[in-house]
Amino acid sequence: MNTYRFAMVLALAAAFFMVWMALGVGILGDPGDLADLMYVGVIAVGLIGALVARFRATGMTRALLAAALAQIIVALVVLVTGLQEGPSAGTMLILHAVFVGLFLGSSRLFRKAAGERRE
């Protein structure tokens, strides 16, 4: 059960920091920039997946994988269209890679929690 809790804390922390950066600080430009709403969409993908999975570990694994995939798509859109105003492309890649890693790490922990529950 501790693995499930850690996975949940990791996912919620990643979501919190992403929303804070997107809406409060502005990842792509000034705070409140409409392009930053793509990041809220990543959180929506994860939340909808979690609701569909009813927060069960196996389903949460898939929900966090979907959030990581959505984050990768946002990264590609940002880099291909050049939406970022301040940070360089390299900085944006690192930032997106961190969030993808957090979502994938949480997904992996949920997978481990699902296996622990079966035993």
C-alpha positions in Angstrom: 0.0 0.0 0.0 2.9 2.4 0.6 3.9 2.0 -3.0 0.5 3.1 -4.2 0.6 6.2 -1.9 4.1 7.1 -3.1 2.9 6.8 -6.7 -0.1 9.0 -6.0 2.1 11.6 -4.2 4.5 11.7 -7.2 1.7 12.0 -9.7 0.0 14.8 -7.7 3.2 16.7 -7.2 4.0 16.5 -10.9 0.5 17.8 -11.7 0.7 20.5 -9.1 4.0 21.8 -10.4 2.9 21.7 -14.0 -0.3 23.7 -13.3 1.7 26.1 -11.1 4.3 26.6 -13.8 1.8 26.8 -16.7 -0.8 29.1 -15.1 1.2 30.9 -12.4 4.6 31.4 -13.9 4.1 30.8 -17.6 6.1 28.0 -19.2 5.9 29.3 -22.7 5.7 33.0 -22.1 3.8 35.3 -19.8 1.6 33.9 -17.1 -1.9 33.3 -18.5 -0.7 32.7 -22.1 -3.3 30.6 -23.9 -0.6 28.3 -25.2 0.1 27.2 -21.6 -3.4 25.7 -21.5 -1.9 22.7 -23.3 -0.3 21.7 -20.0 -3.7 21.8 -18.3 -4.8 19.4 -21.0 -2.0 16.9 -20.0 -3.4 17.0 -16.4 -6.9 16.5 -17.8 -5.8 13.4 -19.7 -4.4 11.9 -16.4 -7.4 12.9 -14.3 -9.9 11.5 -16.8 -7.9 8.3 -17.0 -7.8 8.1 -13.2 -11.5 8.6 -13.0 -12.2 5.9 -15.6 -9.8 3.6 -13.7 -11.6 4.4 -10.4 -8.1 5.1 -9.0 -7.2 1.4 -9.1 -3.5 0.7 -9.4 -3.7 -1.1 -12.8 -5.8 1.6 -14.4 -3.6 4.3 -12.8 -0.7 2.8 -14.6 -2.4 3.4 -17.9 -3.6 6.8 -16.9 -0.1 8.0 -16.1 1.2 6.5 -19.3 -1.4 8.5 -21.2 -0.4 11.6 -19.3 3.3 11.0 -20.2 2.3 10.5 -23.9 0.2 13.7 -23.8 3.2 15.5 -22.4 5.4 14.2 -25.2 2.8 15.5 -27.7 2.8 18.9 -26.1 6.6 19.0 -26.2 6.6 18.2 -29.9 4.0 20.9 -30.6 6.0 23.4 -28.7 9.2 22.6 -30.3 7.9 22.3 -33.9 5.8 25.5 -33.7 8.4 27.5 -31.7 5.8 28.6 -29.2 8.3 29.2 -26.4 9.2 32.8 -26.0 11.9 32.9 -23.4 13.6 29.5 -22.9 15.7 27.8 -25.5 14.6 24.6 -27.2 17.2 22.7 -25.1 15.7 24.1 -21.9 12.2 23.2 -23.0 13.3 19.6 -23.8 14.8 19.2 -20.4 11.6 20.6 -18.7 9.4 18.3 -20.7 11.6 15.3 -20.1 11.4 16.0 -16.3 7.6 15.9 -16.4 7.6 12.8 -18.7 9.9 11.1 -16.3 7.8 12.0 -13.3 4.6 10.6 -15.0 6.4 7.5 -16.1 7.9 7.0 -12.7 4.5 7.3 -11.1 3.1 4.8 -13.7 5.9 2.3 -12.8 5.1 2.6 -9.1 1.4 2.1 -9.7 2.3 -1.0 -11.7 4.4 -2.3 -8.8 1.5 -1.5 -6.4 -0.8 -3.5 -8.6 1.6 -6.5 -8.4 1.9 -6.2 -4.6 -1.9 -6.2 -4.3 -2.1 -9.5 -6.3 0.4 -11.3 -4.0 
